[in-house]
Amino acid sequence: MNFNEYQESARKYDTFSYEDFVRAGSKVSDVGVLEKVLGIAGEAGEACDKIKKIIRDNEGVVTDEKRLEIIKEFGDVLWYLAMVSRYLGVEFNEVAEINLKKLEDRFQRNQIHGAGDNR
């Protein structure tokens, strides 16, 4: 499965109407978009919290059970990213491709480390 196939398959779980979003003028302030942006933050936070607790409670050792819990949170982040991309009219493959090009450019310029989007 590629990212576009995932994006298309995952849209059936969207409880908001993309069509209503388009009819309302495709504003990022739409509740359907905001719900997904907040979902990204929430699910990423849950993944981080699980990792924090592994460090705190299990000396950093990741069991198979904990690994699966983290993977599920990553999947939730993936879903929200795919849906926000859809609402913005972006194919999810394009997100991955642009990211890899950005990383390759930074790598070639020895700028992987550092801060800022345009390093």
LOTORRO-337082 format. One line per field, with one value per residue (C-alpha): residue number from 1; chain; z, x, y. Coordinates in pm, whole numbers, plus 50000, padded with zeros to 5 digits. Each point is the difference from the previous one (the first is absolute). Layout:
N
seq = [NUM; ...];
mol = [A; ...];
w = [Z; ...];
u = [X; ...];
v = [Y; ...];
//
This chain:
119
seq = [1; 2; 3; 4; 5; 6; 7; 8; 9; 10; 11; 12; 13; 14; 15; 16; 17; 18; 19; 20; 21; 22; 23; 24; 25; 26; 27; 28; 29; 30; 31; 32; 33; 34; 35; 36; 37; 38; 39; 40; 41; 42; 43; 44; 45; 46; 47; 48; 49; 50; 51; 52; 53; 54; 55; 56; 57; 58; 59; 60; 61; 62; 63; 64; 65; 66; 67; 68; 69; 70; 71; 72; 73; 74; 75; 76; 77; 78; 79; 80; 81; 82; 83; 84; 85; 86; 87; 88; 89; 90; 91; 92; 93; 94; 95; 96; 97; 98; 99; 100; 101; 102; 103; 104; 105; 106; 107; 108; 109; 110; 111; 112; 113; 114; 115; 116; 117; 118; 119];
mol = [A; A; A; A; A; A; A; A; A; A; A; A; A; A; A; A; A; A; A; A; A; A; A; A; A; A; A; A; A; A; A; A; A; A; A; A; A; A; A; A; A; A; A; A; A; A; A; A; A; A; A; A; A; A; A; A; A; A; A; A; A; A; A; A; A; A; A; A; A; A; A; A; A; A; A; A; A; A; A; A; A; A; A; A; A; A; A; A; A; A; A; A; A; A; A; A; A; A; A; A; A; A; A; A; A; A; A; A; A; A; A; A; A; A; A; A; A; A; A];
w = [50000; 49919; 50179; 49750; 50034; 50377; 49979; 49779; 50214; 50327; 49898; 50075; 50371; 49982; 50203; 49841; 49647; 49757; 49760; 50262; 50047; 49627; 49984; 50292; 49816; 50102; 50300; 50233; 50288; 49916; 50298; 49799; 49935; 50353; 50144; 49794; 50080; 50370; 49945; 49866; 50313; 50231; 49845; 49969; 50366; 50088; 49813; 50182; 50333; 49940; 49920; 50308; 50220; 49847; 50093; 50347; 50093; 49799; 49975; 49631; 49905; 49737; 50030; 49708; 50170; 50043; 49644; 49869; 50213; 49852; 49646; 50051; 50109; 49695; 49789; 50152; 49919; 49646; 49960; 50115; 49773; 49704; 50065; 50047; 49677; 49828; 50128; 49867; 49661; 50030; 49904; 50288; 49772; 49926; 50371; 50027; 49677; 50092; 50345; 49855; 49752; 50284; 50210; 49707; 49930; 50365; 49999; 49686; 50159; 50334; 50167; 50158; 50345; 50107; 50024; 49771; 49692; 49754; 50129];
u = [50000; 50130; 49912; 49731; 49829; 50012; 49856; 49714; 49923; 50019; 49757; 49697; 50074; 49977; 49697; 49997; 49883; 50273; 49726; 49860; 50351; 50029; 49651; 50088; 50300; 50279; 50114; 50260; 49795; 49731; 49923; 50088; 50351; 50050; 49890; 50267; 50276; 49925; 49986; 50356; 50121; 49800; 50104; 50365; 49985; 49861; 50287; 50252; 49835; 50027; 50370; 50051; 49842; 50219; 50305; 49865; 49847; 50188; 50357; 49942; 49934; 49725; 49793; 49803; 49680; 50127; 50135; 49654; 49841; 50241; 49940; 49626; 50056; 50223; 49716; 49761; 50244; 50027; 49621; 49968; 50287; 49840; 49667; 50142; 50194; 49678; 49817; 50286; 49974; 50336; 50059; 50171; 50273; 50095; 50050; 50243; 50182; 50046; 50126; 50259; 50118; 50037; 50197; 50222; 50075; 50096; 50209; 50188; 50074; 50093; 49710; 49812; 50087; 49891; 49672; 49756; 49808; 50236; 50336];
v = [50000; 50347; 50322; 50104; 49662; 50036; 50351; 49884; 49694; 50193; 50275; 49782; 50042; 50380; 50105; 50346; 50072; 50097; 50107; 50241; 50135; 50072; 50154; 50228; 50142; 49760; 50201; 49851; 50142; 49739; 49777; 49688; 50130; 50128; 49666; 49827; 50247; 49961; 49625; 50004; 50177; 49775; 49671; 50104; 50096; 49658; 49831; 50219; 49926; 49626; 50036; 50220; 49734; 49729; 50207; 50082; 49666; 49738; 50135; 50074; 49639; 49974; 49684; 49861; 50115; 50357; 50005; 49911; 50274; 50255; 49875; 50047; 50361; 50056; 49863; 50252; 50282; 49864; 50003; 50360; 50110; 49823; 50169; 50351; 49951; 49899; 50306; 50215; 49830; 49826; 49638; 49824; 49860; 50360; 50071; 49709; 50088; 50367; 49901; 49761; 50264; 50251; 49752; 49902; 50366; 50057; 49682; 50106; 50339; 49839; 50182; 49709; 50136; 50344; 50183; 50171; 49898; 50166; 49886];
//
